[in-house]
């Protein structure tokens, strides 16, 4: 029997949430290790010695044989090693569409509202909490509006190609794009970002949220969950 994977993560971390969804979707067992970001546990020497950027999530694929960092790389690794059910289905064009949606969240939206960025804005940048929250709302809302526009364009493309309308981000099966969208909306709701006027985005989110894999991975289900 192969040794269990070890997932080092934090229950509220968007990037960690993405990987938990992927693991649950594929039915892969793993041991859960909490790395409390607010308490600075990611900077502990034992963790930093294995993870170059000292960020979560980090995945030990088994018995310390190899450690992986960065959620997108981890998910694509899991998809290659455990290809069924795939999180990047379809032909090369479909997979590029899925990656494009995922990267809109992971590369354009999330970095601007990451915990360490928000902390810097207050502690070093001198922003008040109110102004910090305005920053958060502005960039998340702008990013989600762009995501909505992308979904609308892809809906038109699917119609042109004779494909069924999407119920999730792309098609009717969970993909890498949904793994990224769900945590981003979770955080947006936490911080009170207005989400009206995003019908395609919120429909994809609600459809994904209803899936057992997403329910199993949500922050409230984590061993280190706190109010």
N, C-alpha and C positions, 0 to 999 in steps of 0.2 A: 504494500500500500504506500502510495506517495505521501510524504509529509504534508501536513496542512499548511496552507499559505498563512502568512501573518500580515494583517492589515493594520498599519499605524495611522490613526486618523483622529479627527475631532468631530463630535456629533453635529456641530453647527457649520462646519467647513463645507462650502459649496463643492469644492473639488473632491473632498472625501465622499460626499453624498453621491456624486457622479459614479465613483468607483463602486460604492456599495450597491447602487442600482444595477450596474453591470454584473457584479458577482451574483446578486440575487436572481437576475434574469437568466443567467446561465446555470443556476443551481450549484454554484461552486462553494464548498465549505471553506471557512477561514477562521482563524483566531483573531478576535478583536482586541486591539491595544489602543487605549486612549492616550492621546497626546494633547494636553490642555493648552491651547494657544494663548488664552488670556493669562494663564499662569507662567507662560514662557517655557513650558516643558520641551518645546521643539529645539531649544538651545542647549539641552542637556548633552554633555560630551558623548555619552554612549549612543545617543540618537544621531547627533551631528557627525559622528565618525562614520556612519553608514550612508548618510544622505547628504549629498553635496550642497543642496540649497537649504537644508534644515527646515523644510516645509512638509506639510502633509497634503495629500496622503503619500505614504511610502509602502511598498509591498515587498515583503520578503517572500520569494516564490517557494521557499521550503528549506528549512534547516540552514539558513544563512547562505545558501548557495549563490544567490543573486538578489540584490535589492534594486527595486525600480522606483523612480520618482516621477512626478508630473502625471496628473490624472489622465490626460489624453493619451500619453504613451502607455500607461498602465492598461487602459481599456483596449487600445489597439493590440497590445501584447496578448491580453486575455482572448480577444477575438481571433487572433491567429492560432493560439495554442488550443483553444476550445471553440472551434468555429460554429458550433450549433448550440442554441439559435444565434444567428449572426446579428451583430449590431451594425454591420455595414453591408446590407444586402444589395442585390441587383448588379447591374453592369457598371462599368467604370464611370459613366456619367452620373448614374444614381448615387454611387458612393461619393463622388465629388460634391454633389448637391448636399448630401448628408453632412459631410465634413465641413462644407461651407457654413451651414446653419450652426453646427456645433462651435465652430471657431468664432462666429459672431458673438456668441455668449462668452466662450472661454478666453478669447483674445481681445475683444473690443469692449465688452461690458464689465466682466468680472474684475480685471486688473484695477479698474478705477474705483471699485468699492470694496476692495480687499481690506481685511481688518488692519493690516500693518500700514496701509495707505491712510485709512481713516484716523488711525492713531497719530501718524506723523502730522496730518493736517491740524490736529488739535495741539499736540505737544511741542512740535517744532515750528509749525506754520502759524500758530497763534490763533487759529479759527475757533469761534465759539461752537458749542454743540449745535446750535440752530443753523449756523452757516455750514457746518460739516454735513448736517442732514440735507440742506439745500443742494450741496454738491452731490450727495448720494442720489437724491431724487432726480436731479437734472440728468446725470449721466446714465442712470438705469432706465429712466423713461425714454430718453433719446435712443438708447440702444434697443429697447424693446419695440419702439416704433419702427426702427429699421428692420428688425426681425419680422414684424408684422408685414411690412412691405415685401420682404423676401418671400414669405409664405404665400402672399397674394400672387406674386409673379410665378412661383412654382405651381400654384393651383392652375393658373392659365396654361403653363407648360404641360402639366399632366393631362389637362383636357385636350390639348393639341395632339398629344401622343396617344390618346385613347385610353389613358389609365384612369382607374377609379379615383374619385376624390379622396384626399388624405383625411384620416381621422386623427392621426398623430402628426408629427412634424413632416414625415415623408411616408406616405402609405398608411397601412393599418397595423404594422408591427413596430415594436419598440426599437429605436435606433440610437446611435451615438448622439444625435441631435436632441432627442428626448432626455437622455441622461444628463445633458447640459442644461436644458431649459427648465426642468422641474426644480432643481436646487436654486436657480436664479429667481424664479417666481416665488419660491418659499421665502427667500431672503427679502425680496421686494415687499411681500406682504408683511413680514416682520417689521420693516422700517416704514410702512405706511405709504409706499409709492402708489400713486393713482394708476389703476390698471384698466380703467374704462377705455372703450374705443379700440380694443385689441382683440377683436372677436376670434380670429384664426389662432392667435397665440394662446389665448385662454382656453379655447376649445381643445387644442392639442395638449395643454397642461392638464386640464380636467380629465381627458381621456387617459393620459399616462398615469395620473395620480390614482385612478381607479384600479390599476393593474396590481396584482398581488406582489410582484417583485418590487414595485415602487413603495407600496405600503410597508413591506418588510424592511426597506432601507431608510425610511424616513427618520429624521432626527429623534422624534419622540420614542422610537423603538430601540434606540441605541442604549447600551449599558451605562454610558456616562451622561445620558440626557439629564438636563436640569431645566427648571422652569424659566 
